[in-house]
């Protein structure tokens, strides 16, 4: 039997081998660069997101190894090259203008805390090791992007510093890049030897009082065989959440030095922020350009970047999926349709019995309610004339509209027949979506299917989208293996996504600190959302997917004295920090609603599937702080929605 590869099961942003880099460039969606602001080089860029939103991928796109490949192989990368040219990372001939060098912050730095007993000594050792890593990565990038006629590249390249940076450069090895490389290697080896030592050593390790590499590289000019190079350094610091708290603070303070003329980007997860920052207003605005990736993702399609209008985030996701899967679909199944098109299938005959059952049940209910009245006769006749799936949706839509109509003050005019134009005026897309959701719950008609809803389920998180796409591709491979084709029925999509969301939920305690408390909070929010979503008149159509805390109550929650006095407040504070930091709740602060200001908390879209909720960011119901605190003192029933196959026993 032929074996197949699922292209969504591997990640390319962390692969460093040449083959991995090439594949990364082929699968990278160039629209992702529109997540970055117009101002890229003058102030530090602080990029934050939940895990999996694409921080490392963005850094890799401007790194020296990626720019070198693009300069050598332009064919097939035209869109990405165009974006990088607009950013000023490549010139008109696709040659690099920036020397991007990435420094991961995931190795060894935390170990320094255990190595040095004195905080001041630990700080100095941390700065020295980071200086060595920065200078080492800088020299590696030079070797990738600088070509010389003969001899080692670093022997031909010197650094011309600003006057203010001469002393700092001298501390790091001098102006010759070969000497800089030598200093970086010796320094790193010395510190790592101490980290690896079994027994503590009495000799004192020299450290640095400041991050000298930033000043040394600020405003420098590279000279290649004595001639100026157009390359300007771009420092890429990745995964700041891996640093100890004091180390992170020290690094951020250094990056925000207003006198630096060094392009520097820094990334970290929300979990690096203190609870007061994440639940509160975040760090005070400093001399930096903060980038919150999920927020920028929601803005895509409604603004411009570098003079060009951005495309919607869903287009970026579809592009990424197509780059991974379309060629394999052609190879495996001779399929000309794209990956996302394989999800947008018609209902098929398997849904007809369910739709007919829905029509019969809802039609019977409405006819009984109208008691022979002709008020809705035109609406009923129109619904009867549709094919089963559309008819079921129309009848359920009418049930909502009629429930609202019967509460209107002019019920004395109940006998006046309503036209189809009046039905259209009283309904909208939100009510129709609510109708679809009710049909899933009552009659097992699938709701969670199609490329648009798959995109919404991503919750502005590329990794989440890739994981769900992997499950969809597994279903496609099953169909190909059984010679049934790659297209996935709506039922199979709904079932597979429901199973994926259940697994996502089950993994929360193992993957997040305080995961069980977070789940308890989410269960209470979901219970509230379900109660409001499935009210007969759908007052918040298509449904409620979140709750809200007034900004005054939020201020109370941020007060340690209030948390100490109020039962459950500290648990709520910690659960909110964990849920927001891990993309399980999405917080929108300072929303103006009902003559007050609120912090709105929306469930992750995958949690919405588990509890049978819609996927938009719309309806929410506010709750006082005292009630939310009580949520943390007593758990609630975990009432979920079953998968569609299990929702009906059809014969």
Buried (B, 14 or more C-beta within 10 A) or exposed (E): EEEBEBBBEBBBBEBEEEEBBBBBBBBBBBBBBBBBBEEBBEBBBBBBBBBBBBBBBBBBBBBBBBBBBBBEEBEEBEBBBBBBBBBBBBEEEBBBBBBBBBBBBEEBBBBBBEBBEEEEBBBBBBBBBBBBBBBBBBBBBBBBBBEEEEEEBBBBBBBBBBEBBBEBBEBBBBBBBBBBBBBBBEBBEBBBEBBEEEEEEEEEBEBBEBBBBBBBBBBBBBBBEEEEBEBBBBBBBBBBBBBBEEBBEBBBEBBBBEEBBBBBBBBBBBBBBEBBBBBBEBBEEBEBBBBBBBBBBBBBBEEEBBEEEBBBBBBBBBBBBBBBBBEBBEEBBEBEBBBBBBBBBEBEEEBBBBBBBBBEBBBEEBEEEBEEEEBBEBBBEBBEEBEBBBBBBBBBBBBBBBBBBEEEEEEEEBEEEBEEEBBEEBBBEBBBBBBBBBBBBBBBBBBBBBBBBBBBBBBBBBBBBBBBBBBBBBBBBBBBEEEEEBBBBBBBBBBBBBEBBBEBBEEBBEEBEBBEBBBBBBBBBBBBBBEBBBBEBBBBBBBBBBBBBBBEBBBBBBEEEBBEEBEBBBBBBBBBBBBBBBBBBBBBBEBEEEEEBBBBBBBBBBBBBBBBBBBBBBBBBBBEBEBBBBBBEEBEEBEBBEBBBEBBEEE
